[in-house]
Amino acid sequence: MSEPGWRVVLLLAGAFRDGVDALHGELAAQGHPEARPLHGFVLQAIGPDGCTINELGQRLGVSKQAAAKTTAGLERAGYVARDSVPGDRRAVLLRRTSRAEDLLAASAAVFDHVMDRWRRQLGVARFDTMVEALADVAGEGTVGDLPGWLTQWSWTKDERQ
């Protein structure tokens, strides 16, 4: 029997929700109760070398105002610091703080734990088949219309192993 399309999409959303909820529950327990799904994307977009608010807006595909509003919240939570840009008195350079680096490292570790739980739940063979199938559906080397900084990682089968 073929599954209706809406059910497949809802199952994918449910798996996403399971992973994100587990992540944020664990991050809260590790001292990051204010962390939200958007925060990880923004911190990754800022990158290890930092960027301006304008660059962040471009990387995220949002307005400068939206980027500024989001980073203001991250700054209040201690994840982002502002510096001046040499030679441009009006520009502000956003930098990830050590607290942000801790959050990103914790996120990576928790996602690994979530995937370990899924492997135990499904069995290694079914898990690997699921990942391969999702990569086939998503397309090798692409992730829809996500911003370029997020699609920089290769999604080839060899690198997933």
SULCORCOR-V703947 format. One record per helix or strand of 3 or more residues. SS is the DSSP state (a for helix, b for strand). FROM is the first residue (numbers start at 1). LEN is the number of residues. If there is no record, write none. Layout:
BEGIN
SS,FROM,LEN
SS,FROM,LEN
END
This chain:
BEGIN
a,5,25
a,37,10
a,53,8
a,64,13
b,80,6
b,88,9
a,98,25
a,124,15
a,150,3
a,157,4
END
